[in-house]
Amino acid sequence: MNNESDISWIIKKHETKDISKAKEMFPIETARLARRLHSQIPGYHMTRLAALPNLANMLGVGGIYVKDEGERMELNSFKVMGGSFALFRFFQDRLNLKDEQLSFEYLTSDEIKSKLGTITFASATDGNHGRGIAWASKMLGHKCMIYVHSETSQARIDAIKAYGAIVKVIEGNYDNAVKKCVIDAKANGWEVISDTSWDGYTEVPTRIMQGYTTMLLETQKQFSSQGIEYPTHIFVQAGVGALAAAVIGFYSALCDGVNTPKFIVVEPDQAGCIFASAQADDGQPHNVDGSLSTIMAGLACGEPSPLAWDILKECADVFIEVPDYVAARGMRIMATPLKGDPMIISGESGAVTLGALYQLLTLPGNEELKQYLNINHDSNILFINTEGNTDPKSFRQIIWDGADQVPEKYATKR
Ligand SMILES: Cc1ncc(COP(=O)(O)O)c(C=O)c1O
């Protein structure tokens, strides 16, 4: 922990990076298939890659780019891309279809429905994944059971129920909800579509991570239309680490050792299981216990996905933990931009990475990290706003009422 700037970090100095798993898990053909299927979903459009040139200028950075998943279909989060791709693959397996035979129209046809009957999909969630599964199950004509933990806000529960899912509230935290979901699914014959992995359960989480890469193919298209080959740095937030592994694995495979961006993984300091795993430095994933109490609901996970950790331990460069107010500040920076920059509506989990960069560049200390990252006027930094206003009450409390205020010591000086 650096007291001057209130953030903790670990630099993973790789002698060499083993990107073989990243290449195996994120082949470009699979990303293209995911994008083809996603683009057939009614309401699909490419989300914007918002450039914030004035903020970049203020921070002395070449470019700040935010992939705005707050605009992702009607769900306002990237999460739906993973769950829907896992469901597409599930039906492909059941029906023994080749990739070329897969289409959204065919999967939603009466013929398919009568062949398969009604299936119940089940998952635990801290909000967005469950909403995505509920939405995709409804869209494809099936049933859905979603498990949430007792700290989940009513707004998030209602948003899942709105797509016809049955929601069960489980005592404890996210990890308890995962365990209970698996037990009940086994007893009832439901299909578990979990974004986290465990021993013997890796196929679905792999597909979920692959589904996220639609967003990255879009990003690359948007970068290349601006003459940028790859970003120089990518800040990505982590709960169980599946998103971070998808982003870092995809880019590691794509760049294949040439101009690979520096990858920075950001977590809440109350739920830093990826950070704890990096800190232990024994190659194994490590859990953190407790209530995991953080405003970043999507990142409140105490157990890393082992599958994700396998990618992150090889390919991620820096691990950062920050307090809640950093996410709140990130939300305010995005919602009240500098003149000429676009406004971005971001939820707590979506904004923490930009908040972390701001904290790092505007406060003293952290010289070793700054030197290692070498962020300068030639840097093009990518952030993913992973959610929009998914919890409107909390959003208003932060943006309107100034909740989770920046402590005086770390505030902008008058
Ligand atoms: C908005 C948001 N951002 C980021 C994440 C982190 O994803 P992961 O759990 O795969 O690390 C989540 C997870 O639910 C989320 O909802």
The ligand as a Gaussian input file, in Angstrom:
#p B3LYP/6-31G(d) Opt

LIG

0 1
 C      -20.077000      -4.722000     -14.388000
 C      -19.069000      -5.781000     -14.171000
 N      -17.804000      -5.513000     -14.433000
 C      -16.842000      -6.434000     -14.262000
 C      -17.144000      -7.690000     -13.788000
 C      -16.027000      -8.659000     -13.542000
 O      -16.104000      -9.824000     -14.268000
 P      -15.410000     -11.150000     -13.717000
 O      -16.239000     -11.645000     -12.591000
 O      -15.417000     -12.037000     -14.892000
 O      -14.055000     -10.798000     -13.267000
 C      -18.489000      -8.014000     -13.502000
 C      -18.862000      -9.336000     -13.009000
 O      -19.987000      -9.608000     -12.683000
 C      -19.469000      -7.035000     -13.702000
 O      -20.768000      -7.274000     -13.444000

